[in-house]
Each structure stands twice: as C-alpha cells, then as structure tokens.
Amino acid sequence: MGAFFLFRTDQPVPRDAVATVFRRKGFNGPRVCSLGPWTLWHYAKQLLGDPNYLERPNGPAVYAVGTPIYRGLPYADALHRLLADFETGKLDQSKLRGNFVLLSWLNSRL
C-alpha cells in the first residue's frame, strides 16, 4: 500500500503533524513533487519495490496509490501505458480495473 498527501503550496498546512501521521502508519520519506501550485507527497508501496509513479523529463507524470490494472498489463507496463494514453487523450476507462487513486500531471494541470 502506498499513500499521498496533496496540498496547495501557498496555503498553511501543518506539515510536521501530517508527516508524523504517515510515519506512524509505517511510511518513510515521501517523494516530494512540485506540481505548479500544488505539492504532492507521494509515498512508495510498503510491501513491493516497484515504483508507483512515472515521471517524464519534460513534465508529464502519473502517480498511483493502490493497484491500477490497465489493459491487463503488468503494473510497471500499465503505468507507462496510462501515462501515454493520458498524453494522447486516449485513456480508455473501460480498460481500467482495481482499487486505486491516480493523479496525473499534464500540461501544467492536475
């Protein structure tokens, strides 16, 4: 299981208290992502070593919590295909299964 905390960077947020809650739940050091006016704390899955995000050098990204199954692909391949389909506007929601939350960052939009 992974986790995330998303907040507006310019708003007051009790960051230390939030970090303490995540630590108590067994999550260590989030990946901190600056997404325009947003900051995302994205925590790795606790039981699996597979990355639960994909970021392209020029900005587009997809962050997952849970296990999205897309087009029957293995986890890492599914993230690649999800991001490619987000980028081209061809995401097929009927091919998406599982219990998850996906956050996508594309064209400076969350």
C-alpha positions as CSV (number, residue, x, y, z in Angstrom):
1,M,0.0,0.0,0.0
2,G,1.2,3.5,-0.8
3,A,-0.1,6.9,0.2
4,F,-0.2,10.5,-0.8
5,F,-0.8,14.0,0.6
6,L,-1.7,16.8,-1.8
7,F,-1.8,20.4,-0.8
8,R,-1.6,23.9,-2.2
9,T,1.9,25.1,-1.7
10,D,0.8,28.6,-0.8
11,Q,-1.6,27.5,1.9
12,P,-0.7,26.9,5.6
13,V,-0.6,23.2,6.2
14,P,0.6,21.5,9.5
15,R,3.3,19.6,7.6
16,D,5.1,18.3,10.7
17,A,1.8,16.8,12.1
18,V,0.9,15.3,8.7
19,A,4.4,13.7,8.4
20,T,4.1,12.3,11.9
21,V,0.8,10.6,11.0
22,F,2.4,9.0,7.9
23,R,5.4,7.8,9.9
24,R,3.1,6.2,12.5
25,K,1.4,4.3,9.7
26,G,4.8,3.0,8.6
27,F,5.5,5.3,5.7
28,N,9.0,6.8,5.4
29,G,10.2,9.8,3.5
30,P,7.8,10.8,0.7
31,R,8.9,11.7,-2.8
32,V,8.2,15.4,-2.9
33,C,6.8,16.7,-6.2
34,S,6.2,20.3,-7.2
35,L,3.2,20.4,-9.5
36,G,2.6,24.0,-10.3
37,P,0.7,25.5,-7.3
38,W,0.5,22.0,-5.7
39,T,2.9,20.0,-3.7
40,L,2.5,16.2,-3.7
41,W,4.0,14.0,-1.0
42,H,3.9,10.6,-2.7
43,Y,4.8,7.5,-0.6
44,A,6.1,4.3,-2.0
45,K,4.3,1.0,-1.6
46,Q,5.2,-0.6,1.7
47,L,5.3,-4.2,0.6
48,L,6.5,-4.0,-3.0
49,G,9.7,-2.5,-4.5
50,D,8.0,-1.4,-7.8
51,P,7.8,2.3,-8.3
52,N,4.3,3.6,-8.1
53,Y,4.8,6.6,-10.3
54,L,6.2,7.5,-13.7
55,E,7.6,11.0,-14.5
56,R,8.8,12.1,-17.9
57,P,11.7,14.6,-18.0
58,N,9.6,17.2,-19.8
59,G,6.9,17.2,-17.1
60,P,4.0,14.7,-17.7
61,A,3.6,12.3,-14.8
62,V,1.3,9.7,-13.3
63,Y,1.2,8.8,-9.6
64,A,-0.6,5.8,-8.3
65,V,-1.8,4.7,-4.9
66,G,-3.3,1.2,-4.9
67,T,-3.1,-1.2,-7.8
68,P,-4.5,0.0,-11.1
69,I,-4.8,-2.7,-13.7
70,Y,-4.9,-1.2,-17.2
71,R,-5.5,-3.2,-20.3
72,G,-4.4,-6.4,-18.5
73,L,-0.8,-5.2,-18.3
74,P,1.7,-5.8,-15.5
75,Y,2.0,-3.0,-13.0
76,A,5.0,-1.1,-14.5
77,D,3.8,-1.5,-18.0
78,A,0.3,-0.3,-17.0
79,L,1.8,2.9,-15.6
80,H,3.7,3.5,-18.9
81,R,0.6,2.9,-20.9
82,L,-1.6,5.0,-18.6
83,L,0.7,8.0,-19.0
84,A,1.0,7.5,-22.8
85,D,-2.8,7.4,-23.0
86,F,-3.2,10.5,-20.8
87,E,-0.7,12.3,-23.0
88,T,-2.6,11.4,-26.2
89,G,-6.1,11.8,-24.8
90,K,-6.8,8.2,-25.4
91,L,-7.3,6.9,-21.9
92,D,-9.9,4.1,-22.0
93,Q,-11.6,4.0,-18.6
94,S,-13.4,0.7,-19.6
95,K,-10.0,-1.0,-19.6
96,L,-9.1,0.2,-16.1
97,R,-9.7,-2.1,-13.1
98,G,-8.7,-2.3,-9.4
99,N,-8.7,-0.3,-6.2
100,F,-6.6,2.8,-6.7
101,V,-6.2,6.6,-7.0
102,L,-4.4,8.0,-10.0
103,L,-3.1,11.5,-10.1
104,S,-1.9,12.8,-13.5
105,W,0.2,15.9,-14.2
106,L,-0.1,17.0,-17.8
107,N,0.2,20.4,-19.5
108,S,0.6,22.1,-16.0
109,R,-2.8,20.6,-14.9
110,L,-3.5,18.1,-12.2
